[in-house]
């Protein structure tokens, strides 16, 4: 009896220790393992693979290394461990889930030299201000998404995936070299607010293998390269790159929605030698832009806006066939669209008082141009269409928030520009089709007066607001041999006319 009592006391005394050891042990076959101290770190290091998740918590030590571990089937997660300085996985090749390193304010190094696969993406973010080293020596060949934020990394390399869903590299003040070598991005690629802790913001951005991307938004870089980019399935924007001098996309052929190049104070050259088709094109507020090459562009389906690029004097779009709304606002001395055939309106507003509007007057007479306004000279008279109803002046600059520009959850930027332009288009067309009291009668009188007139200085020209264009729709209506057609509505002169 006494012996039994002694054994019971001994067992009772050892239970807390045994329980503590068991509670903290690592199971190489377990689906959740938590590293809380040096012992459990050593235990995990002895595993070759674990099928589930690995969590690293406070108490694991300042420098932890997992020498033998090659595969983690689930997530590798570490958040809010203030005393951690270095994490080393020298043999780790695959993470089946997500790699999350979050809010480790004293972390200096993350070593993953043999890692090739991260099934659900990488997130290094939130208060990683002391992280200066990320080793991906072998390089990632499979990774669904990448988020690199709030670090002190100086370079970013090793992202060699064939395809990626989304990439967000933002708010890394010392990042001077970004090389992203994936070939295809099916979601948003956002690069902004990097290198602002370096003198003159020296950040070079390179996509050496990129061929297709959904949305690409680039801000605050000094050099940009994407030599293989052929297709943008949604939009692309270069905004607020204050030290970027050149944008060259040598094989880019198609952008499905919009191209925005705006507020780049040092940008001097834009080259898109094989670019052919887009829905909306905005090139605005690039004061040093003097060379623009788009010799193959055929169609800008909706809006084409060149505004306040003060150094851009020559604009020749030799292949352009159509664009619904064209706005040219700047210091142009010569503009040429020699093959242009179809569009709703063309507005030219240049500070060069010697600008010759003759080509646009010819377009107005010989092509399907409904509205024309040009403030240059032709026969000493301003060219202006009688049916001109409004003037959209593009926004003078994109807001600071617009640098996060395109796609889901990106704030303002391009969507704001498109909303403004879209609203102007809707209002413009809706107003054009509103009935004007007496419009048909006045239009018919004006047309009859023009038919009897002999020159641009006649009363007929004045009846059309100074326009010398013979209105084909009215002529068809007056021709008894032609089928009837609805007369275009006339706008009352006044607030919407541009003088």
ABEGO torsion letter per residue (X at the ends): XAAAAAAAAAAAAAAAAAAAAAAABBBAABABBBBABAAAAAAAAABABBABBBBBBBGAEABBBBAABABBABBBBBBGBAABABBBBAABABBABBBBBBGBAABABBBBAABABBAAEBBBBEGAAABABBBBAAEBABBABBBBBGBABABBBGBABABBABBBBBGBAABABBBBABABBABBBBBBGBGAABBGGBBBBBBAABABBABBBBBGBABBBBAABABBABBBBBBGBAABABBBBAABABBABBBBBBGBAABABBBBAABABBABBBBBGBAABABBBBAABABBABBBBBBGBAABABBBBAABABBABBBBBEABABBBBAABABBABBBBBBABAABBAAAAAAAAAABBBABBBBABBBGGBBBBBAABABBBBBBABBBAAAAAGBEBGAEBEAAAAAAAAAAAAAAAAAAAABBBBGAAAAAAAAAAAAAABABAABAAAAAAGGBABBBAAAAAAABAABBBBBBBBBBBBEAABBX
